Amino acid sequence: MKKQIVEDKDFLHQKSKRIDMCSYAEEKRIKTILHDMKDTIAMSPKAIGLAAPQIGELDRIFIFLRYPSYKRQVVINPEILEKLGKPENLNEECLSCPGQTIENIPRFKKIRVKYTNEDGLSIIETLTGIDAVVYQHELDHLDGIIITDYLPS
């Protein structure tokens, strides 16, 4: 079911908890969350990524659309193993901060990552370009960071 996007900054500043992939009860709960996330991102035409906190769930899960295929990628318990090259300052938007474009967010255009996919398989891969940027943006959500946190104080 499509969920309302959370805009409450206090809620979004909380860190998400790691998923226990060995628990049957947890597996059922995660399937429900993923179903809701898939519906929500499908109904959000500008979205290329969605993190669980954005639908009110403090779990380390996000979905993003791989470029250029726009194939949906489920990411559970994500990590960045290595940031390659130098960060670039980019402009970003976010479903949880409607109408705002935040400038000069430092992002790496190439990162080596590790996560569990929807089938429970551990994946290690190198992401580049927009995929790397979106991965970092969504991982920020899981760590309680939103794009407005990058504004100068």
Residue pairs with C-beta under 8 A, 6 or more apart in sequence:
1 35
1 36
1 39
2 36
2 39
2 40
2 42
2 43
3 36
3 37
3 39
3 40
3 55
3 56
4 55
4 56
5 40
5 44
5 54
5 55
5 95
5 96
6 12
6 53
6 54
6 55
6 56
6 96
7 96
7 97
7 98
9 146
9 148
11 53
11 56
12 53
12 54
12 96
12 141
12 144
12 146
13 144
13 145
13 146
14 53
14 58
14 144
15 58
15 142
15 143
15 144
16 51
16 52
16 53
16 57
16 58
16 59
16 60
16 61
16 141
16 142
16 143
16 144
17 58
17 59
17 60
18 60
18 77
19 26
19 30
19 59
19 60
19 61
19 76
19 77
19 116
20 26
21 27
21 76
21 77
21 116
21 120
30 59
30 61
30 76
33 52
33 55
33 57
33 59
33 61
34 61
34 63
34 74
34 118
36 55
37 50
37 52
37 55
37 61
37 62
37 63
38 63
38 72
40 47
40 50
40 54
40 55
41 47
41 49
41 50
41 63
41 65
41 72
44 50
44 95
46 93
46 95
47 65
47 95
48 64
48 65
48 67
48 130
48 134
49 62
49 63
49 64
49 65
49 134
49 137
49 138
50 62
50 63
50 64
50 95
50 138
51 61
51 62
51 138
51 141
51 142
52 58
52 59
52 60
52 61
52 62
52 141
52 142
53 141
53 142
53 144
54 95
54 96
54 141
60 76
60 77
60 78
60 142
61 74
61 75
61 76
61 142
62 75
62 78
62 138
62 139
62 141
62 142
63 72
63 73
63 74
63 75
64 72
64 73
64 75
64 131
64 134
64 135
64 138
65 71
65 72
65 73
65 134
66 72
66 73
66 131
67 129
67 130
67 131
73 117
74 117
74 118
75 115
75 116
75 117
75 135
75 138
76 115
76 116
76 117
76 118
77 115
77 116
78 113
78 114
78 115
78 135
78 138
78 139
78 142
79 113
79 114
79 115
80 111
80 112
80 113
80 135
80 136
80 139
81 111
81 112
81 113
81 114
81 124
82 111
82 112
83 108
83 110
83 111
84 108
84 110
84 111
84 112
84 126
85 108
85 109
85 110
86 108
87 106
87 107
87 108
88 106
88 107
88 108
88 109
89 103
89 104
89 105
89 106
90 104
90 105
90 106
90 107
90 133
91 101
91 102
91 103
91 104
91 105
92 101
92 102
92 105
92 133
92 137
92 147
93 100
93 101
93 102
93 147
94 100
94 102
94 137
94 146
94 147
96 141
96 146
97 146
97 147
97 148
100 147
100 148
102 147
102 148
102 150
102 151
104 150
105 147
105 150
106 150
107 132
107 133
107 136
107 137
108 132
108 136
109 128
109 129
109 132
109 133
110 126
110 127
110 128
110 132
111 126
111 127
111 132
111 135
111 136
112 124
112 125
112 126
112 127
113 123
113 124
113 125
113 126
113 127
113 135
114 122
114 123
114 124
115 122
115 123
116 122
116 123
117 123
127 135
137 147
140 146
140 147
